[in-house]
């Protein structure tokens, strides 16, 4: 058996060199592996991974053409095991990763592989009283991975170590247990979970079960939350939002969670679902547990029958979210709208303001557009009580510490405080227009004092929003703005989904957007006010920019 580290490194190198067809997210995972090996605070425990490989070889396939043959771990599976079992922290000797998400199309052996991982954690990891659970939206789904482990153990040399019961499996020597878990399971709050395996997360309508599992791990020093899934058709589920966050972390768009491992077989932008080369890079076991004959047969049926058959092929066999909204503007283009700038040059300049007030307990945004330079300054405000929240999956506290986000005292927006802050922002400039979304502004309109004459009520209907939204789109793609490296507006652009009507009009769609987009709405309002006052005839936005060379994000 080739040395584990040598084999894993060769796999990572082959992915990055293109010798193994792969998608961008897998390439990023491999690059992260190479970086981790160079970190002084981490080390690779090759011995434990070697033992896992030996352990896994004692199990036999029990379905299909491979039935009766010993399991042989594939390179991509070994890469997963090396990361989640072998990378450890020098300071504690504990595993680096406490969570792992593996999204891979159907029939690539993920259930079988994860069933072996479950057996390892139950029998071999050395945890006192390990409690391992498989979880899903219903009992039947939760039992799939559990029953795979059950069958594997029954037919292996390890069966004498366990006892089977109707409720699950017990390990008498360590008092370990292994059970399926679902929302119907009683007394979930008393669990002391060591490993939670969450199956087909694309079907989880909320985070209720996930929260139970996470809170149940609090007493363990190195628990493991392992989520496995394919893509789905409902982009409103929390899992889809999470995957978007993970991709951004891999790409370096937001800080990388150091205790979370991702293996995401996602199609790249522009991938054609009918291209067999695309099939190969999205299905690591194609030619092993997944046959070309099956793929071609499934494709032929999907192509001929369309509709739900095509959707099923794309989601289950190619990991494509078929109802996933397109990214409005790619992050590379948004990132290109940044350049060094002396803000003192803005004093006395004409400014056009857009205001988007969210609910009083949420983030509020003000955009200040300076057409002479194409500069847009943003003021983002949240109540102090929201700084500790994680429901938007961003670090509001860090942004506040860095000066990008302004906390408002209290748990809700203090209107007097907000207006005073707004007037301070406006004082150095020549304010030509303040365009606002009338929702949420009815009780502030009378408080603008000397700025009352430049107030513009800007309805958020297609009639008013399409033209300025298209202007923002055009200027971002031309890299004509300067967002002054503001990370919040970059994040918000990433969240945007636009609605397009049959006449090619567009508007921002808050309801379908992935997360907060208030800053983009404020920008569109500001541009709308500028267009309304000037007719868009001012050309200053294009006059003072030199050619900008923007490096790749990763």
N, C-alpha and C positions, 0 to 999 in steps of 0.2 A: 504493500500500500504506500503510495507516494505520500511524503510528509504533508500534513494538513496545510500548514502555512504556505508551503510552496504551491500547492494546488489552488488555494484560494487566491494567492497573488497572481498566479497565471490566469485565473478566470477574470480577475479585475483588469489585468493588462489586456487580455483579449477583447473584453468589452470596450475598453477605451480606445483600442487601436482599430476597432471595427471588424476584427476577425470573427467575433460573435455578434450577429445582428442584434441590436438592442435599441430601446427607446431612450429618450433623454433622461428620464427620471432614474433609470437603472444605471446609466453612465454617471449621473451625479452621486448615486449611492456608492459606486465603485471608487469615485474620486474621494469621497468622504472617508472610505475605508483606508485608502492610501495615506490620507492626512492623519487619521487616527493612529496609525502605526508609528508615525513620527512624533507624536505628542509625548512629552516627558511625563505627564500625569497619568498616562494609560500604559497598560502592557497587555500582551496577548497570551492567554493561558492555553497553549497548544495541547497540553496533556488532557485537559477536560474535553476539548473538542475531539481529540483522537478517541477518547473513551466513548463519546457519543456516537461517532461513526461506527465503532465496533458494536456498540449496543444496538444501533439501528439495523445492522446486518443480521441480527438474530431473528428478525421478523420476516414473515413471508407474505407475499401478495395472496389474496384470497378471491379476487374477481378478475374476469377477463382473460386474455391470452397469457398474462404473466402469472396467473394463479399457480401457487405451489413453488414459485421461484423466490429466492432470497431478495430482500430489498437492497438495492444499490443506490446510495445517495447521489443525486445528480449535482453538478457543479454549482448551479444556482441555489440549491437547497443547502449545500455545504457553506456557501457564502452567507446565507441567512444564519445558520447555526454558529458559524465563526463569529459573527457580529453579536448575536444576542446571548451566546453562552461564553465566548472566549475573551471578549474585550472587557477588561477590568480596570478599576482605579487603584493606583499604587498606594494611595493614602489609606484605603480601607480593605482592599482585596475583594471588594464586592463588584458585581457586574455593572458595567457602564449603563446598560439599557434596562429600564423598568417597563417600557412599553414598546410594542412593535406592531406595525401595520403592514400586512401583506395583501396586496390586491393583485390578483392574477386570474386570468380567464379559466373557465371550467375545464376539467379533465387534464389539468396539468399536475395532478398529484398532490394538491395542497392539503386536502383533507387527510389523506394517508400520512403525509409528512407531519402534519400538526398532531395527528393521533400519536405518532411516535414521540414527538416532543412532550405531549401530555404524559405519556408513560414514563419518560425520562424524569420529568419534574416530580412525578409521584414516587418513583422508586430509587432514583440514582443521584438526585441533586444534593442530598445531605441535609435538607431542611427538616427540622423537628416538627412532627405533626403536620405534614403538608396537606393542604386542602386545595384540590384542583377542581375547577368547575368549567363546564361548557355552557354557554349562554346564547340564547336566541330569542326571537319574538314569541315563539310558541314552543311547547314541549317537544313536538315532533322534530322540529329543526334542531333544537338543542341536543336531542339524542343522537343525531347523525354522527357528529364527531366523537361523542362519548361511545357509541356502539362500535365505531371503527376501532377505538382503543381497546374496547372490551374483547372484540374478536381477535385482535392481534395478540393480546395477552393470553387469551385462552389457548392459542396455538403456538405459544412460545415457551422457551425454557424458564420464563419468569412467572409462569402461572402459579407455581407453588407458593410464591410470595404474597399472593393476594387471596381474598375471599369475596365471592360474588353474592350480592343481595339484590332484592327487587329494587331497592332504592338507589343502588350504586355499587361501588367497589371499595373495599377496605383493605389496608395494609396493616395487619396486626402488630408487626414489629415496630413500626414507627407511628402507629395510630393515624396513618394517612388515610384520606378519603378522596374519592373521585365521583362526582355527581353531575347530572345534567341540571340546568337551572333555566327557568323562564319567568315571565311576569306572573305566571299562575302559581309559582312556588311560594309556599307559606314561610313565614319567619325568615325572610331574607336579610333582615337588618342585623341578625346575630351572627353572621358569618365571619370567619377569620380566614380570609382568602389569601392563598399563596400564589396561585396561578388562575387567571380568568381568561378563557378562550371564547371570544365573541364571534359568532358565525353569521355570515351573510348580513353584514351591517347595513348594506344598502336598503334593507327592508325595515330597519328600526325607525319607527315614527318619531321617537323622542329619546332623550338621554336618561330616562328613568332607570333602566337596568344598568346602564353604564355607570351611573352615579352610585348605585348600590355596590357594584363591584369595586369601584375605586375607593369608596369609603371603607369597604370591608378589608382593604389591604393595609390599613394604617399600622397594624402591629407587626408587620413583616419587614425585615431589614433589606431584602432584595426580591420583592414580588415581581411578577411578570404579567402584564396585561397584553394579550395577543389578540389582535383583530384580523380576521380573514374575510375576504369578500370578493365579489365581482362588482362590476358597475351595475347601475340600475336605470330606471326611467323616471324617478321622482327626485328632482333636484332640490326639493324643499326639505329633505331629510337632513338631520344634523351631520351624518356621515359625509355627505357630499360637501358640506361646508368645511368639514375637517380636512378632507382630501385637498381642497383648494389651499388651505393653510399650509399643509405639509409640502405641497409642490413649491409654494413660495419660499418656504424655509430651505428646501434643497437648492433653490435657485439663488439664495442669498438675498431675497427681497425683504425678508424679515429675519430677526435673530433665530438661530437654530436651537431647538430644544435639545439639550445634550443627553437627555435620558430617553430619547425616542428614536427608534429605528424605522426606516421606511423602505419597502420594496414594492414599488408601484409600477406595474406594467401598463402604463398609460400610452395611448397613441399620441404621436407628435402632431403639431399643427400641420394640416394639409394631408395627413395620411388617408389613403384611399382604402375603404373597407373591402374593395374587390381585388386588391393587390396581394398576391401570395407572399411577396417579400415583407409586407406589413404583418401578415399572419405570423410569419416566422419570428419577427422581433418581439411580438407581443405574447408568444406562447413558448416559454422556455423548454417545455417537454414535448414539443412537436417532433414527431418521429420516435418518441419513447412511449409514454402512456397515452399520448394523443396522436392519432394517425392522420396522415395526409388524406387518406380515403374518407375518413369521417369529416374532416374539415371541408373537403370539396363537395361531399354529399350535402352537408348542412348549408353550405353556401348556395348550392344549386336550388335547394328548396326555398331559401330566403329570397333569392333573386326572382324565382318564378312566382312565389306567392305574395311577396311583399308584406306590408302592414306589420302585424305583430310578429310574423316569422322573421322578417328582416330586423326588427328591433331586438328580438331574442338573440339572433346571431351576433349582432353588433355588441350587445351588452354582455352576453355570456361567453362568447368565443373570442371577442376582440377588446373587451373591457372599455367599450365606448359608452359614455352616458348619452343616450340618444336624445334625451330631452334637455341636455345641458345647454344653457344659453351661451352664445358665442361671446368671447371677450371683445368688448367694444373697441378698445385701443390697446395694442400690445404694450407690455410694461417697458420694453426697450425704447419705444417711442416716447412714452411718458418720461422716462429717465433722461432722455435727450433734451428735455426742456429745462435744463439747469445749467447755470454758468456763474462764475464769480461776479459779484456786483456790489458796489459801494452804495448802501442804502441811503446815505446822506444825499445822494444825487436826486432822491425823490422829493425832498423838501420843496414845497411850493408847486409841485407838479399837479396837473389835472388827474383826478382819480374817480373811477366809477366803481361803486360799491354794490355787492350782492349779499343779501342776508337770508340765511335759511335757519329758522328756529325750529328745533325738534321739540319733543315734549320736554317739560321743564326738568325732568330727571335724566335727560339724555344729552348727547353731544350737539352743540350749536356751532354754526360756521358762518364766518364773514370773509368774503373775498374782496380784496382791494386791487383793482386792475388799473395799471398806469400805462396808457396806450403809447406814450412816447418811447418807452423802453421795452414794452411787452412784458414787463414785470408783473407778477401777481403775488401779493403778500396775503397770507391767510391768518385769521385769528380763530382758533378752535377753543371752545369753552365747554367744560363739563363740571357738574357739581362734585365737590370733594368726595362725596360718598360713592361715586362711581370709579374712583381711582383703583380700588381694590378688586373690582369686578373682573371676571375673565370670560363673561358670556359672549363678548365680541371677539375673543381669541386674539386680543392685542394687549400690549402692556401700556395702559394709559399712564401708570405711575412713571415709567421710564420716560415716556414722551414729555410728561410734566417736568421731570428733572432736567431734561435736555432743553426745555424752553419752547417746545413746539405746541404744547397744550397748556391752557390756563385754567387752573382749578378755581371754581366759584365756591365761596364758603357755604357750607350747608349741604343738604341732601337734594335740593331742587334749585333751579336757576333763580337767583335774586335779581329781579328786573331792574331795580334802581342801580345795583352794582354793575349790571351788564351795560346799562345806558351810560354810566359814567366812564366805563372802560372804552366803550365805543367812541365817545366824544374825545377821549384822550388820543385814540388812534387817528381820528379824523383831523385833529387840530393842525398838524403841520402841512396839510394839503389843500388844494383847491377842489372841493367836492362838487362834481358836476351832476351826479345822479346817485340815488340810493334805491336800488330795485329790490323788492322784497316779495317773498311768497306770502300772500295774505293770511294763510293758515297760521295761527299762533301769534299773529302780530296785531290783532285788533285792539288790544289794550296797551300797546306801545306806540301806536301811530301818533298819539297826541303829545308825545314826550320828546320830539325831535327838535324843538326850539327853532333855531335859525336855519336848520336843515330841512324844515318842513316843505319849503318850496321845491326842493329837488327830489322829494319822495316819489317813487313810481311803483304803484301796485302792479306786480307782475304775475298774472295768473299762470298757473302751471299746466295749462291746457295745451293740446297739440298746436292750436292756432298761434300761440305766443312762443312756445318753447322750441319749435322745430328749427327756425332760422338760427337763433343763437347757439343751439346745440350743434348744428352742422358747422357753424363758424368755429366753435371750440374744437370740434373734431378735425377740421381742416388745419387749424393753426397748430394743434398738438402734433399732427402728422408732419407738418412742415418744420416742426421744432422752433416755432416762432415765439413761444412763451418762455419765460424764465420763472420757474416755481421756487427758486432759491433753495433747492435741495430739501424741500419740506417732505419728510417721510410720510406724513399723514395723508397728504393729498395723493401721493403716489399709491398708498394703500387703497384709498377710496376709488381712484380710477380703476384699480384692479377689480373692484367689486361691481362696477357698473354693468347693468344690462339695459339695453335700449329697446323701446317698442317702435316698430316700424309699421305704418299703415299701407294700404294698397297704392297710395299716391306717393310713396317714398318719403313721406314726412317721418320724423323721428322725435322721440322725447325720452328722457330718462325714466326708467321704470323702477321706482323705489320698492314696489311690492315684490318684484322678481329678482332684484339685485341681491348679491350674495351677502352683503353686509352694509355697513354705513356708507352713504355716498353724499352726505350733506355738503361737503366742501365742493364737490363737482356741481351740485345744484346751485350753490352760491356763486360759483364761477359763471355758470350759464346765465344766471340772473344778472350778474355784473356786465357780461358781454351784451345781454339783451338791453340793458339800460344804455350802454354805450352806443349800440346800434340805433336805438330809438332817438337819442339826442343828436348824434352826429350823422346818422344815415350810413355809418360804416365807411365814410369817405376818407377818414384820416389814415395816412399811410405810415405814420411814425413807427408803428409796430414792426415794420420791416427794415427801418433805415439804420439802426445802430448796432446791428448784430454782425459780428465777424463769423467766419466759418468755424463751426464747433466740431471737434472730433471727440466722440463719446466712446469710452471703452466698453467692452462687453461687461455685463453684470457679473458673470461667473466664468 
